[in-house]
Structure formats: C-alpha cells, structure tokens
Amino acid sequence: MNSLVHPDVLFPAENSVRSIARALYQTVSDLPIISPHGHTDPRWYALDEPFPDPAQLLIVPDHYIFRMLFSQGIRLEGLGVRRLDGSPVEADGRRIWKIFAENYHLFRATPTRLWMDYVLSSLFGITEPLDAKTADSTYDRIAEKLRLPEYRPRALFKRFNIEVIATTEGALDDLRWHKMICESGWDGRVVTAYRPDAVVDPDFEGFSANIDQLGDITGENTGSWTGYLAAHRKRREYFKSYGATSSDHGHPTADTANLSASEAAALFDRVRSGKSDADDHRTFRGQMLTEMAKMSLDDGLVLQIHPGSRRNHSPTTLARHGRDMGFDIPGRTDYVSALKPLLDAVGLERDLTVVLFTLDETSYARELAPLAGVYPALKLGPAWWFHDSPEGMRRFREMTTETAGFYNTVGFNDDTRAFPSIPARHDIARRVDCAFLARLVAEHRLREEEAFDLARELAYTLAKKAYRL
C-alpha cells in the first residue's frame, strides 16, 4: 500500500493490540482469494477483452457510488446510467469521472472511499488524492493502464490471486459465457450459482412467461406442480455441470412454508393461473425455499438466503432506469418464526448447508446466532451489502461469536459486481478479523496460537469448506 491507504488501516489504536493484529495479518494477507458469491460478469473472463474507460468500469455500474451522488442531487443520466426509454445519457467517460472526482469528498469515512482508494493506489499506482484538480490526470492514468494486456480480466484474475470466483446467473440463463470459459482452456476457475428468483417469485415481472420458458428449456410440463419441480431439478444439474456449488435466493422476507404435496399443488395452480393474492405469493416463495432445501439434500448445492431488501423503493426510478439502481432499502426481518417450517423439515440434516444473510442487524444476537448455534444445517453469512463495511464486520463478530462461535460462520464473500474492488474488500475483511482476534488475545480470551489458526480459517478455509470449493 502507499499514501492513499495507511499500512495500519483498521488495526487497533493501542500499540500492544495493534502489534498482535499486524502479526496475524502478515500470515493471511497473501492467501488466495475464495470468492464464493458475487455478481461479476462471466463475459469478462470468457472474452478477455479490455475493460472500457475508467467511468464505465468504476462508476456507471456501481450503485454504491451513484446512489450517494444521486442523494446529493446529481442526476443518474449525468453519470451515464441508462434509461429504459432509450433517452440519451452522458456518454463521455471523462465528464462522468470529473463529476465523481469533484464530489469524492461525499464518500469520506465510507467503505466505498476505502475500496476506491485501495483500487486507485494498489491497482493503478495513483498516489495523489482524488479531487477536482486531479480528475483529468487520474482519468488519463487509468485509461492508459486499461489499454495494457496486464489489465485485461484474466490477467487481473491472476494478479488478484483469485483461486475461485462464483458468478450468479438466473434460472433461465443459457450459461454461454461459462461454456466459453470451459472450452477456452484457460485455467482460471469461474463457477456459476443458481438464482431462480424470476421463476419462484410471483411478484417478479414476467413470472408466468418465465415459467413457460423454464418448461421450454427443460422439456418439462411447468403447468403442473410436479413438472415445475422437475424442471428446477434439471436446471440445477445443468448449473452444476458448469461448476455451481450453491443456489441463491433474494426474497423480500425469510418466510418459509412446508405444505403437503396436495396443498402445494393447489397453491401452484392458483399462482400459475393468476388467481392468487399477496398471501399466496408470500407462501409460495416460502414453500420454494423449503423445496430448494430438500433438493439441496439430493444434489449438494449450498442454499443461500438473502432476505430483507425492500427492492426498488422508488417507483419513479424503477420506471425510468430499471432494477438495481440503488433504491433497494433494508427492512426488518424475522427469522425465528419465518424459518421454522424449513427447519422442522430439514434443519437437523448434517449434510445440508443453509447460509443465512441479513440486512437487519438487530437480528444477529437475538435470532441468527442462536439459530446457527444449534441447527446443524445453518451457517451465518458475513456482514452483507449495507453492512459490508469495517464497522458492520466488527458488529457481526461482536454480536454472533459468543453464541454461534466462528465455525458456524462461512468466512467472507465480497458479493460484488465491481471486479477491481475484490482484493480491497477481502483485504479489509482480513484486517477487521485480525483486529477482532487481536483484541481477544490481548484480553486473554483466546490463546495466541488459536488466533493464528482462526485468522487463516476466517480468511480462506471456512469459505472454501462451506461452499464445497
């Protein structure tokens, strides 16, 4: 690191504890990256083409960045974010970058600032702070680098020391880019993950047509409950053929259900025919989480549940720009009651792994840690999304460790679309965990040799084991 990111960043202020954290960090800083869940584009690795200009790479696709700028009155169109109606938006990368640089002060003390400083310094060799005066010079420096072969996706994959990365594709995706990667002979390991939201959530746009397409792809009769389930099984196997070890489910709540076969079939018929109500939709999503857990017992896919995001909170922005535009907002989430039907069915299964995430931090100590601390099937995912931050990571460890321990968690995953930020995110997580372990050692709650073991587990081994990678 250089002057943009201090070598002791995120380590404890007290000298004696900081020295322990430094020692722990030195043993894990260079470990390979296991990235078991994320949203990078497999097309990058398949085509291995140069990345576009700095703005298109670092700003336009990153909702962490443009949501903050939008909150200060800067229009998304001025940041190059596309409109659904095809109206023109800013296409000049230098202008977009200048807006970002002029407003970089808005990100002070945020994780986005920390990630970006890390990217600018470690990846592009930029040592001067980003602001209006340095906007053009930093843009030119990055643009020049992006034209070099060593800044293409596969080269960066190696430079970042990524051992394996998982992308996330919808159930209807043909996985053409994963097929191209497999056939290319490249030795980088890129796997997919099964994301069936579009065909399990009745509130998803085009739901009925999506189920028709699922039937066309699989040759199953998705007009019937049994045919619909058979179609999911076929798609899961197809995804496994391209390396999938997990499925992922982004539901509004953690609600699950465990209906009888006849009740489930009747519910499916109502949902399929469009004669269902909001309660039916909630129950159907919950039933499908339980069905997916049962399928995981058969095919071994790890089940990830990412609940609690109130998606597309601004209908105006949704209509103008579409989904994933920074208007997904956390909501209160129940787990104890919501998960009980699933846990009654499969929660005691030792061969099943269900990874729970939350956007509701109040549930860590009250619900999530006690649940994961007793049910063999449950593990806790790391601090996620709005809490993927130094303070969020600390709170996660402080609120879950006493009840769930370390070994009912699954290490770190970056869950990002921003490929250049992956090393920064993993480095930050490693530093936060080493600082947490150092405090336990300094307070004589953990032996030093145990802390060194745990540092490696949290940085590398737990994720690799939990996701069967």
Secondary structure by P-SEA (a helix, b strand, c coil): ccccccccccccccaaaaaaaaaaaaaccccccccccccccccccccccccccccccccccccccaaaaaaaccccccccccccccccccccaaaaaaaaaaacccccccaaaaaaaaaacccccccccccccaaaaaaaaaaaaaacccccaaaaaaaacccbbbbbbcccccaaaaaaaaaccccbbbbbbbbccccccccccaaaaaaaaaaaacccccccaaaaaaaaaaaaaaaaaacccbbbbbccccbbbbbcaaaaaaaaaaaaaccccaaaaaaaaaaaaaaaaaaaaacbbbbbbbccccccccaaaaacccccccccccccccccccaaaaaacccccccbbbbbbbcccccccccaaaaaaccccbbbbccccccccaaaaaaaaaacccccccccccccccccccccaaaaaaaaaaaaaaaaaaaaaaaccccaaaaaaaaaaaaccaaaaaacc
